[in-house]
Structures are given as structure tokens and as C-alpha cells.
Amino acid sequence: MAPYVHEEVKDMKYELIYIIDVALEEEARKELMERFNGMIQQNGGTVEKVEEWGKRRFAYLIDDKPEGYYVLVHYTADPAVPKEIERNLGITEG
């Protein structure tokens, strides 16, 4: 029986959904979306598709707000990238 050779996982497909404060103007919202895309690309990932779902109501209030602007991003990246994005979420405003 041949020994198992572990192959390093390179790129995997991911989806990221984030919610932007509806109080942000369109220009600020676009800049924030570019920051997220840039964060993926700076870490070696590739943004494949961005879907703006738009303004939607929450099931319950979040930070005293009844709705948010939803964005879905499809991207390919190394398995470490989602952790890096999550780590950086705390410093993102809006």
C-alpha cells in the first residue's frame, strides 16, 4: 500500500456576505466595497463576482437599525484569507 501524500490546498472558492449601514451615501458605500475587494486581493485572493442585494429589512434590530445594505462576494483564495478578513472586520466602519 502506497503512503498517503498530503497535497497542500491552494485556492478554494468562498462566499462572503456583509451588511453596510444604509445611512452611508452611495459613494462611501462603493468605497467600502472596494476596501473589502482590495482586502481579498491583497491577501492573494481573486474576486470573481460581487452581487449587490441592496437594502433589506432585518428580522430584528441591529445597533438600533431596522435594515441594512447587503453585499455578496464570490471569491477564490488560500484557506488563510477568510481568517484574515474576519480579523480585519473589527477595524471597518460603516
Secondary structure as UniProt FT lines:
FT   STRAND          12..21
FT   TURN            22..23
FT   HELIX           26..42
FT   TURN            43..44
FT   STRAND          46..62
FT   TURN            63..64
FT   STRAND          65..77
FT   TURN            79..80
FT   HELIX           81..89
FT   TURN            90..91
//
